[in-house]
């Protein structure tokens, strides 16, 4: 029978097995490649990968830069600022749209159109508007996630039961208090959830834009090394991106449990 | 016993386009009364309740509340306010607050402001402790002292309605409105909560005995006639089945008060016997719920006359 549950031990065993299979498979492939051509870096051996990691960490011979350091700083800073502005903007717009029908009628049509434009396609617009460099990336990320996120928050505010709003008034709340004390709290879990979901797209936008316009950053480095077919740097970079994504997801879920304890058993 | 009026509906008319809902609804609710509002579905019970809560004001007419406790004129309402508490059937609690926080919320919203809570944080925390303590006392009143820290989704439907009642009570409003509060509960929980309301009524009688103003005034909207008779001390029927032809209308101008009589008062611990309700239930069925009998309205709208003449329960 399909979909029958298996016990925990088998589950863990199979998980470990898949990792081992991956390592063995990779080792075999790279070994075969090395025998054909020891200089080849398309499927680097483990020692070549180690060299690649060392090369990204140590100061570069020509420029004196530590690649990983400068790239992480640049990409991290852009991502952080972009997400911060994007989240703050969508929270503000989402709540305003959900609470005030006039703002809703005014903002919903353009937002729903903007939500359909791929931000990477519009990156030239941000370059013209904000100039090359950090402001371009930041505005691209912020405006890239804003429409979708603002609409998600706006829909959550719309779903807030009328009864609870009326009740808040009968308990002596002012409009501002309903928004600040009630609606904001109600929206908080959704805000954290959409943030979790938007980190992925934000990273895609940023890396793609860095590949085109960057002179530093993850996207830029990956593009350079791709041209050289040097995977010994690219693989560690990819691993780092994956762990970053995983860590962010984990952290945000923890934060959600901590700030929204009422969501635990939902 | 002098009856001071806590709330009054004056000539309330309401319609949605061509659909006439309420016609000249006049209702005075005395302080300390437990008024059961019944009527056929679609008669505008909810519309009237919304008009009283103030979330949807009527097209014509006004609701007045005795904010000054008889010292000066009654105040017409302009919107929902802390003087009228409400308990809804669904969504009765804020999902992100514990039982205790839910009950304390009214004190927080009513007594403090956002700037106070932000800029005088230590003072606010001090005050919050008092609020939570008082909230715990109110939860004990509705027999929920073990559920202080539970979130609404961790509580049963009956517990949630208890918390909602405590949440309304703590504000000491002029009147508490209950909109089909026990409609979603099973029979035994429902009876439990009805008894809780009777205990409140008991406290009213206690207060009257001591010469104090009764603390609780209540309007309960229900579709369950037994509940209406059991919980209330006054029965009001709202219906569109009345002799509107006689007053010159060509079509029904909307529902109005067609029945207003005292209803028997029960002790909370008394075993309730449905047979006792039979006579009044029959009366209600004929006068309020029967679409084929369009009867004159004055015959059964006798509550205040009965009061004047010292007639009480039928």
Interface residues (C-beta under 8 A of the other chain):
Chain A: X161 X162 X163 X164 X166 X167 X168 X169 X170 X171 X172 X173 X174 X176 X177 X180 X181 X182 X185 X186 X188 X260 X261 X262 X265 X266
Chain B: X53 X54 X55 X79 X80 X81 X82 X84 X85 X86 X88 X90 X91 X92 X94 X95 X96 X97 X105 X106 X108 X109 X110 X111 X113 X114 X151 X152 X153 X154 X167 X168 X171 X173
